[in-house]
Amino acid sequence: MFDASRYEVRQKLRIGNKYNVYEGDENILESAQKKFRLKEDFRFNDPETGEERFRVKADSVLDVAASYDIVDSRTGDRIGSVKRSVKSFFKHEYALVDASGSVVATVKEDGWLRAILRRNLTTLIPFSYDIEGPSGEHFGDVSEKFTPVRDKYTIDLSGDGQLDPRLVVIGTVVIDAIEEN
């Protein structure tokens, strides 16, 4: 698990957010966002055994200022966190932070014009994000495929740097859920 450079996240149609994560053709994780909570809470389970593999919990009630900590449920080790950038009001931007608290990458929405059109004109324009390192190096991208009933993202980490795929893949699910794309 998490040995590839390409992943797919598929949102399932239901009340609340439910996601399946694929590595190639293999479904490696399932997640459901707990609704009506003051703090966001996600559990990622093995689809075959139901065993909890990862959990994500917001550190505050305010979504704008929250940091979403990603923890390996088996070991209790913190993998990292996802934090919304203060300047992401018009264009989504998130910091990916490693276990030691260092920003290792930024997930940035593709462009200002497309971002404004998505929010003010139509939600039919698919989301697309670039994943950049702290020095501007290209680590990969996240692209949404248009489907009329659910979100479907392809994550490509074949860029220039090394990044923990668990942080990016689980971070993509968190970004989609909190943005309600």
BELKABEL-V602827 format. One record per helix or strand of 2 or more residues. SS is the DSSP state (h for helix, s for strand). FROM is the first residue (numbers start at 1). LEN is the number of residues. Records with the same first field share a line. If there is no record, write none. Layout:
# BELKABEL-V602827
SS = FROM-LEN, FROM-LEN
This chain:
# BELKABEL-V602827
s = 6-7, 18-6, 26-8, 41-5, 52-7, 67-6, 78-7, 93-6, 103-7, 128-5, 138-8, 152-5
h = 63-3, 112-9, 165-15
